[in-house]
């Protein structure tokens, strides 16, 4: 008897992109990222931030996968509230994990990403506390290109200059030719 994997039978060949869902979320939310189990990450697993730096490394987004995401119960406004939110997530993912959480307990070398008011910050779970790592996520190069030549993010959706700025007289004359 041949047993086939559900994904192969149903044509699903990749897992959902949880990172994209997190980044595109319209709500204040969080994502838990954990190192993938590969030979490349074996010396990064459960290492403090200082230990990682002694190895000449920084956390690399390509070594991580999003294992969980959710909405923030309360929007942190001050730096103290951000720290309190991070601590609350640490406790939750160690003592009262959600039933659908499949990762390991939140530990050193994991990343907690917070999206508050559309701004994403990434925090390395360190031996004690958290280390913010501003360069963890790469800039959206499409967004940067869009903003240098257009008035909005319209090019990302394939429509040039679909924003609120009206075309200039010179632009209209150029189109009429």
C-alpha positions, 0 to 999 in steps of 0.5 A: 500500500502506497501512502502519499503525502497530503500536499503531494496529492492535493498539489500543494508544493510549498508552505504558506508565506507567513512572512509576507502575511505578517508584513502585509497585515493591516493590524498591529501584529507579531511574528515568531521566527526560528532558525531553520534546522540546516547544517548552515545554522547549527552554530547559530542555534541557541547562541547569544547575540554576543556569541554570534558576533564573536563568530563574525555573524549577524542574524540572517533572515534567510536562515529563519522561518516564521513559525507563528504570527498573531495580532498584538493584544495591545499596541505598545507605544513607548519603549517600555511598552515594547519591552513589556510586550516582548517579555509577555510574548516570551512568557506566553511562548514558554508557558502557555503556547497557542495550540497551533504553535509548532515551534520550540519554546521561545529561546535564545537566537529566536527573533520576535518581529513586531509590526506597530503602526505599519513599522516593523522592528525585529528583536533577537531573543538574547541570553537576558532580554532582547537585542533590537536588530534594525538591519534584519529585514532587507528594505523593500527595493520595489518600494524604494524604486517606486518612490524615486520615480513615482508619486506613490506605491502604484508601480508595485501593483503594475499600474504606473502613477496611480496615486493622488497627484494630478499629471502636470500640463507637460505630462498631458501634452506629452501623452497627447502626442 
